[in-house]
Amino acid sequence: MNQGHRRNRKRRNAIVLVAGLAAGGVGLALVTMQANATDAPRATTRAASPISCPSVADRLPDVPQQARAEVDRNLELLRSQIAEAGNRLATTRGQGGPDFVQNAILGPLKDKRTATVDRIALAISRTGAPRPQGLSGLAACTLAGGRGQQGRGQQGQGQQGQQGQQGQGASPSPAAGNGPVPEDFVDITKVAPNVPARPRSGRNASKGVFKTRCGVNAEGRHNSDNVIVAPGVGNGAHHTHDYVGAIGVDAFTTDDTLAAADTTCTNGDRSTYYWPVLRDRGGVEQADAGKPGGGAEGNIGKILTPTSASLTFVGSPTTKVVAMPRFLRIITGDAKANANGGANANAAWSCTGFENRVQLKDKYPICPAGSEVVRTERFQSCWDGRNTDSANHRSHVAFADARGRCPAGFKAVPQLVQRLTYSGLAGSTAFAVDSFPESLHKPITDHGDFINAMPERLMKQAVSCINSGRRCG
């Protein structure tokens, strides 16, 4: 797992959102901060295109203690540079020729970011740690309106055409260039077994299982927010999530509102479990066909309700587990894995009847008749013992190694295993997971999000159950 350094949740890179390029000018800028809900403007991101800058924090190795203050300062500077560029974009709209935005805004922004990421790399290398490689490639930012505006226009035409076809009884087809492509699918019956043997359990293993039953989101609770990654920012995910557990979770949910929420779970678990929806892209369009998080961002087709949603907590093959802290946040997988190189990808696709033999990371399965599509997410099971979140939302938790051992300084906690199944897709290549527009619905971008809000007594029950080898829930 890519180990980013730990920072307070209040100090996060900014995301500057701007309207798409219009004829002869630049649209109005909307600046929002990717910060926690107490200090972020409560603006809904309805603009079509962002100034999109690669995340430097997500690409950093574990930052030595001696360098953290300087790295923090420079990460904060990156945030302010993006905000300043967004403000300039707004105040200069309509000025200059066709190259004005590149020459006057994006070009200078790249130069500033180049110098800043170089200072970050230098600060780390001064401690004797290896100098991070590849950071200079993160300096360039883009205004998606140039390319993305055209793409959205094509997509809109495609959707209008699809709706026209529907009137004639034909099934719509995904918009050209929006993904997925035929190469993203594979006949699971032709894939060689690839599931490794599980680690052998030691004498101190925690072999129990605790299940929390929270339903399948049959009520259709959806939104395109992500309170972990983009608190206080509406449509921060740019794709739609299913939610089970705590009711009413959105970008503005706080620990206090989560603790007081009603829940779909039968045991009083107020945790929130959410994941990108799966859509049937060969059938009728969903009601969100033209809305943010839906068709406006390339997520088209009917949202499928899982036939089952299993949320199971399991133990460690080497040690007893300790209780998760309340409000621990865990993201598993990477919604931008196809662009980020796959280091944090954790997708696992299969079909019922094949799960013990075949798990696919970068392919969707074509399942045989009578088999259901399966999505499985095994969350990180090691916790640093101190933090409930970190700057990149990853450094405070980790995966155990091949033998089931946590990294030095980390403690084993109950591991969430999320398993979703979908019927009616046997033989189909017309389904896809929701994604950011640039992620093209690649199967490797599947991911899951979890905030622990179990009452303390319930977490104690789960730990006792797992450590004593029982099956509960």
TAQUIGI-V575853 format. One record per residue. RES is the residue in one letter. D_LAST is the distance of its C-alpha to the last C-alpha in Angstrom with 2 decimals. Layout:
# TAQUIGI-V575853
res=RES d_last=D_LAST
res=RES d_last=D_LAST
This chain:
# TAQUIGI-V575853
res=M d_last=30.69
res=N d_last=33.50
res=Q d_last=33.52
res=G d_last=34.98
res=H d_last=36.06
res=R d_last=34.30
res=R d_last=35.69
res=N d_last=34.81
res=R d_last=33.10
res=K d_last=36.22
res=R d_last=38.36
res=R d_last=37.70
res=N d_last=39.99
res=A d_last=41.37
res=I d_last=41.13
res=V d_last=44.30
res=L d_last=44.10
res=V d_last=47.32
res=A d_last=48.51
res=G d_last=49.79
res=L d_last=53.40
res=A d_last=55.66
res=A d_last=59.12
res=G d_last=61.36
res=G d_last=58.87
res=V d_last=55.44
res=G d_last=53.02
res=L d_last=51.84
res=A d_last=49.49
res=L d_last=46.28
res=V d_last=45.15
res=T d_last=41.63
res=M d_last=40.11
res=Q d_last=36.87
res=A d_last=36.05
res=N d_last=33.53
res=A d_last=33.51
res=T d_last=35.79
res=D d_last=38.75
res=A d_last=38.39
res=P d_last=40.51
res=R d_last=38.39
res=A d_last=40.04
res=T d_last=38.66
res=T d_last=39.67
res=R d_last=41.56
res=A d_last=44.22
res=A d_last=44.44
res=S d_last=45.03
res=P d_last=44.26
res=I d_last=46.38
res=S d_last=43.99
res=C d_last=44.12
res=P d_last=42.05
res=S d_last=39.71
res=V d_last=41.34
res=A d_last=38.49
res=D d_last=36.13
res=R d_last=38.73
res=L d_last=39.49
res=P d_last=38.65
res=D d_last=37.44
res=V d_last=40.22
res=P d_last=41.95
res=Q d_last=41.95
res=Q d_last=45.74
res=A d_last=45.58
res=R d_last=42.73
res=A d_last=44.93
res=E d_last=47.35
res=V d_last=44.70
res=D d_last=43.04
res=R d_last=46.43
res=N d_last=47.09
res=L d_last=43.72
res=E d_last=44.47
res=L d_last=47.90
res=L d_last=46.46
res=R d_last=44.59
res=S d_last=47.79
res=Q d_last=49.77
res=I d_last=47.59
res=A d_last=47.86
res=E d_last=51.63
res=A d_last=51.95
res=G d_last=50.08
res=N d_last=52.39
res=R d_last=55.42
res=L d_last=54.21
res=A d_last=54.04
res=T d_last=57.41
res=T d_last=59.33
res=R d_last=58.25
res=G d_last=61.14
res=Q d_last=63.10
res=G d_last=64.51
res=G d_last=64.66
res=P d_last=62.10
res=D d_last=61.36
res=F d_last=61.09
res=V d_last=57.29
res=Q d_last=57.27
res=N d_last=60.34
res=A d_last=59.83
res=I d_last=56.05
res=L d_last=53.98
res=G d_last=56.63
res=P d_last=57.03
res=L d_last=53.26
res=K d_last=52.95
res=D d_last=55.71
res=K d_last=54.04
res=R d_last=50.66
res=T d_last=52.41
res=A d_last=53.95
res=T d_last=50.75
res=V d_last=48.55
res=D d_last=51.43
res=R d_last=51.33
res=I d_last=47.60
res=A d_last=48.25
res=L d_last=51.20
res=A d_last=49.31
res=I d_last=46.74
res=S d_last=49.46
res=R d_last=51.47
res=T d_last=48.88
res=G d_last=49.47
res=A d_last=46.32
res=P d_last=46.93
res=R d_last=48.07
res=P d_last=45.43
res=Q d_last=46.66
res=G d_last=46.65
res=L d_last=46.35
res=S d_last=49.70
res=G d_last=48.30
res=L d_last=46.00
res=A d_last=48.97
res=A d_last=49.81
res=C d_last=48.24
res=T d_last=48.67
res=L d_last=49.21
res=A d_last=47.19
res=G d_last=49.46
res=G d_last=52.13
res=R d_last=50.12
res=G d_last=47.04
res=Q d_last=49.19
res=Q d_last=50.83
res=G d_last=47.55
res=R d_last=46.19
res=G d_last=49.40
res=Q d_last=49.10
res=Q d_last=45.53
res=G d_last=46.58
res=Q d_last=49.32
res=G d_last=46.89
res=Q d_last=44.62
res=Q d_last=47.60
res=G d_last=48.69
res=Q d_last=45.29
res=Q d_last=45.35
res=G d_last=48.83
res=Q d_last=47.73
res=Q d_last=44.94
res=G d_last=47.65
res=Q d_last=49.27
res=G d_last=46.13
res=A d_last=45.53
res=S d_last=42.27
res=P d_last=42.31
res=S d_last=42.25
res=P d_last=40.91
res=A d_last=43.53
res=A d_last=45.68
res=G d_last=44.77
res=N d_last=41.34
res=G d_last=39.44
res=P d_last=37.73
res=V d_last=40.43
res=P d_last=40.57
res=E d_last=40.28
res=D d_last=36.75
res=F d_last=35.58
res=V d_last=35.60
res=D d_last=35.26
res=I d_last=32.24
res=T d_last=33.88
res=K d_last=36.65
res=V d_last=34.65
res=A d_last=34.81
res=P d_last=31.61
res=N d_last=30.72
res=V d_last=27.27
res=P d_last=27.92
res=A d_last=26.57
res=R d_last=23.66
res=P d_last=24.73
res=R d_last=25.11
res=S d_last=22.77
res=G d_last=24.73
res=R d_last=24.68
res=N d_last=22.78
res=A d_last=20.06
res=S d_last=16.44
res=K d_last=14.78
res=G d_last=11.09
res=V d_last=8.35
res=F d_last=5.62
res=K d_last=4.59
res=T d_last=5.97
res=R d_last=7.56
res=C d_last=11.15
res=G d_last=13.48
res=V d_last=16.49
res=N d_last=19.06
res=A d_last=20.77
res=E d_last=22.51
res=G d_last=24.38
res=R d_last=23.82
res=H d_last=26.01
res=N d_last=28.43
res=S d_last=30.33
res=D d_last=29.73
res=N d_last=28.05
res=V d_last=27.50
res=I d_last=26.95
res=V d_last=30.07
res=A d_last=32.27
res=P d_last=31.43
res=G d_last=33.89
res=V d_last=35.06
res=G d_last=34.55
res=N d_last=34.16
res=G d_last=33.63
res=A d_last=31.75
res=H d_last=34.37
res=H d_last=31.71
res=T d_last=29.00
res=H d_last=25.28
res=D d_last=22.30
res=Y d_last=20.04
res=V d_last=16.48
res=G d_last=14.81
res=A d_last=17.68
res=I d_last=20.41
res=G d_last=23.99
res=V d_last=23.76
res=D d_last=27.15
res=A d_last=29.76
res=F d_last=30.45
res=T d_last=26.99
res=T d_last=27.12
res=D d_last=24.71
res=D d_last=25.71
res=T d_last=25.16
res=L d_last=21.76
res=A d_last=20.72
res=A d_last=22.07
res=A d_last=20.84
res=D d_last=19.04
res=T d_last=15.92
res=T d_last=14.57
res=C d_last=10.91
res=T d_last=9.36
res=N d_last=8.10
res=G d_last=11.58
res=D d_last=11.31
res=R d_last=15.02
res=S d_last=15.25
res=T d_last=17.39
res=Y d_last=16.85
res=Y d_last=20.07
res=W d_last=22.05
res=P d_last=25.48
res=V d_last=25.68
res=L d_last=26.91
res=R d_last=30.03
res=D d_last=32.05
res=R d_last=35.48
res=G d_last=37.44
res=G d_last=36.85
res=V d_last=37.38
res=E d_last=37.32
res=Q d_last=34.64
res=A d_last=35.76
res=D d_last=35.60
res=A d_last=38.29
res=G d_last=40.63
res=K d_last=38.34
res=P d_last=37.23
res=G d_last=34.14
res=G d_last=35.02
res=G d_last=38.29
res=A d_last=40.37
res=E d_last=38.85
res=G d_last=38.72
res=N d_last=35.21
res=I d_last=36.28
res=G d_last=34.88
res=K d_last=32.17
res=I d_last=28.74
res=L d_last=26.25
res=T d_last=22.88
res=P d_last=20.26
res=T d_last=19.35
res=S d_last=15.83
res=A d_last=14.17
res=S d_last=11.36
res=L d_last=10.25
res=T d_last=9.03
res=F d_last=10.07
res=V d_last=12.04
res=G d_last=14.72
res=S d_last=18.49
res=P d_last=20.75
res=T d_last=23.21
res=T d_last=21.77
res=K d_last=19.07
res=V d_last=17.48
res=V d_last=18.32
res=A d_last=16.70
res=M d_last=17.50
res=P d_last=20.10
res=R d_last=19.44
res=F d_last=20.98
res=L d_last=21.08
res=R d_last=22.24
res=I d_last=21.83
res=I d_last=23.68
res=T d_last=23.43
res=G d_last=26.21
res=D d_last=29.52
res=A d_last=30.60
res=K d_last=34.17
res=A d_last=33.75
res=N d_last=36.71
res=A d_last=38.97
res=N d_last=37.55
res=G d_last=37.92
res=G d_last=34.34
res=A d_last=33.72
res=N d_last=30.47
res=A d_last=29.46
res=N d_last=26.02
res=A d_last=25.82
res=A d_last=24.53
res=W d_last=25.49
res=S d_last=25.30
res=C d_last=25.14
res=T d_last=22.82
res=G d_last=24.39
res=F d_last=25.75
res=E d_last=22.93
res=N d_last=23.45
res=R d_last=27.16
res=V d_last=27.85
res=Q d_last=26.50
res=L d_last=28.97
res=K d_last=29.55
res=D d_last=32.69
res=K d_last=32.80
res=Y d_last=31.14
res=P d_last=30.53
res=I d_last=32.59
res=C d_last=30.35
res=P d_last=31.92
res=A d_last=31.84
res=G d_last=28.57
res=S d_last=26.55
res=E d_last=24.46
res=V d_last=24.80
res=V d_last=21.91
res=R d_last=21.53
res=T d_last=19.47
res=E d_last=19.49
res=R d_last=18.68
res=F d_last=19.09
res=Q d_last=21.15
res=S d_last=19.55
res=C d_last=22.49
res=W d_last=23.50
res=D d_last=27.04
res=G d_last=26.05
res=R d_last=28.02
res=N d_last=27.63
res=T d_last=25.03
res=D d_last=27.23
res=S d_last=30.49
res=A d_last=33.52
res=N d_last=32.47
res=H d_last=28.72
res=R d_last=28.32
res=S d_last=30.15
res=H d_last=27.63
res=V d_last=25.02
res=A d_last=25.72
res=F d_last=24.60
res=A d_last=24.74
res=D d_last=27.75
res=A d_last=28.07
res=R d_last=27.41
res=G d_last=24.24
res=R d_last=26.17
res=C d_last=26.07
res=P d_last=29.46
res=A d_last=31.51
res=G d_last=30.50
res=F d_last=26.91
res=K d_last=23.73
res=A d_last=20.61
res=V d_last=17.54
res=P d_last=14.05
res=Q d_last=15.06
res=L d_last=13.76
res=V d_last=14.20
res=Q d_last=14.83
res=R d_last=15.82
res=L d_last=17.79
res=T d_last=19.76
res=Y d_last=22.92
res=S d_last=24.94
res=G d_last=28.69
res=L d_last=29.77
res=A d_last=30.93
res=G d_last=34.32
res=S d_last=34.26
res=T d_last=35.65
res=A d_last=35.58
res=F d_last=32.27
res=A d_last=31.55
res=V d_last=29.25
res=D d_last=30.58
res=S d_last=32.48
res=F d_last=35.14
res=P d_last=38.47
res=E d_last=39.82
res=S d_last=36.82
res=L d_last=37.82
res=H d_last=34.34
res=K d_last=34.18
res=P d_last=30.96
res=I d_last=31.02
res=T d_last=30.48
res=D d_last=26.88
res=H d_last=24.64
res=G d_last=21.56
res=D d_last=21.23
res=F d_last=18.60
res=I d_last=19.10
res=N d_last=16.59
res=A d_last=16.67
res=M d_last=13.54
res=P d_last=14.91
res=E d_last=15.85
res=R d_last=13.90
res=L d_last=10.55
res=M d_last=11.96
res=K d_last=13.07
res=Q d_last=9.75
res=A d_last=8.70
res=V d_last=12.20
res=S d_last=12.27
res=C d_last=9.34
res=I d_last=11.11
res=N d_last=14.51
res=S d_last=14.15
res=G d_last=13.18
res=R d_last=10.03
res=R d_last=7.13
res=C d_last=3.78
res=G d_last=0.00
